[in-house]
Amino acid sequence: MDAGGEPNALSFEAALGRLEEIVRLLERGEAPLDQSIDLYQEGDRLRRLCEERLKSAQARIDAIALGPDGRPRGTVPFDGS
């Protein structure tokens, strides 16, 4: 992995940046087959990580409780499921 370390240790922005880099490399079609397969697998892991982080962020946003006037009045507990 070019960015170093486990994918889960990457920030969303770093994972997305690496995923974009992998897409560019694969689109050029210059990598040998084995390297292309490795890049594809890494890209798939990063895609799943980004998707997971986005879903988590959406759940946190959805947990914001709105008052009768439509303005945020606090949050509700987020159970992570």
C-alpha positions as CSV (number, residue, x, y, z in Angstrom):
1,M,0.0,0.0,0.0
2,D,1.5,3.3,-1.1
3,A,0.1,5.4,1.6
4,G,1.6,3.2,4.2
5,G,0.0,1.1,7.0
6,E,-3.4,-0.5,7.2
7,P,-6.3,1.1,5.2
8,N,-8.3,1.6,8.4
9,A,-5.5,3.8,9.8
10,L,-6.0,6.3,6.9
11,S,-8.2,9.3,7.2
12,F,-11.2,9.5,4.8
13,E,-9.4,12.1,2.7
14,A,-6.2,10.0,2.5
15,A,-8.1,6.9,1.5
16,L,-10.1,8.8,-1.1
17,G,-6.9,10.3,-2.5
18,R,-5.2,6.9,-2.8
19,L,-8.4,5.5,-4.4
20,E,-8.3,8.2,-7.0
21,E,-4.6,7.5,-7.6
22,I,-5.4,3.8,-8.1
23,V,-8.2,4.6,-10.6
24,R,-5.9,6.8,-12.6
25,L,-3.2,4.0,-12.7
26,L,-5.7,1.4,-13.8
27,E,-7.3,3.7,-16.4
28,R,-3.9,4.2,-18.0
29,G,-3.6,0.4,-18.5
30,E,0.1,0.5,-18.2
31,A,0.5,-1.7,-15.1
32,P,1.3,-5.4,-15.6
33,L,-1.6,-7.8,-14.9
34,D,-0.5,-8.9,-11.4
35,Q,0.0,-5.3,-10.3
36,S,-3.3,-4.3,-11.8
37,I,-5.0,-7.1,-9.8
38,D,-3.2,-5.9,-6.6
39,L,-4.3,-2.3,-7.3
40,Y,-7.8,-3.4,-7.9
41,Q,-8.0,-5.3,-4.6
42,E,-6.5,-2.3,-2.7
43,G,-8.9,0.0,-4.4
44,D,-11.8,-2.2,-3.4
45,R,-10.7,-2.2,0.3
46,L,-10.4,1.6,0.1
47,R,-13.8,2.0,-1.5
48,R,-15.4,-0.1,1.2
49,L,-13.6,1.9,3.9
50,C,-14.8,5.2,2.4
51,E,-18.3,3.9,2.1
52,E,-18.3,2.8,5.7
53,R,-17.0,6.2,6.9
54,L,-19.6,8.0,4.8
55,K,-22.4,5.9,6.3
56,S,-21.1,6.5,9.8
57,A,-21.0,10.3,9.2
58,Q,-24.5,10.2,7.8
59,A,-25.8,8.3,10.9
60,R,-24.2,10.9,13.1
61,I,-25.8,13.7,11.1
62,D,-29.2,11.9,11.2
63,A,-28.8,11.7,15.0
64,I,-29.0,15.5,15.4
65,A,-32.4,16.2,17.0
66,L,-34.4,19.0,15.5
67,G,-36.8,21.2,17.6
68,P,-40.3,22.2,16.5
69,D,-38.8,25.3,14.8
70,G,-36.5,23.1,12.7
71,R,-33.3,24.2,14.4
72,P,-30.9,21.7,16.0
73,R,-31.7,21.3,19.7
74,G,-29.1,18.6,20.5
75,T,-28.3,15.1,19.6
76,V,-29.8,11.7,20.2
77,P,-27.6,8.8,21.3
78,F,-26.0,7.1,18.4
79,D,-25.7,3.3,18.9
80,G,-23.5,2.8,15.8
81,S,-25.7,0.2,14.2
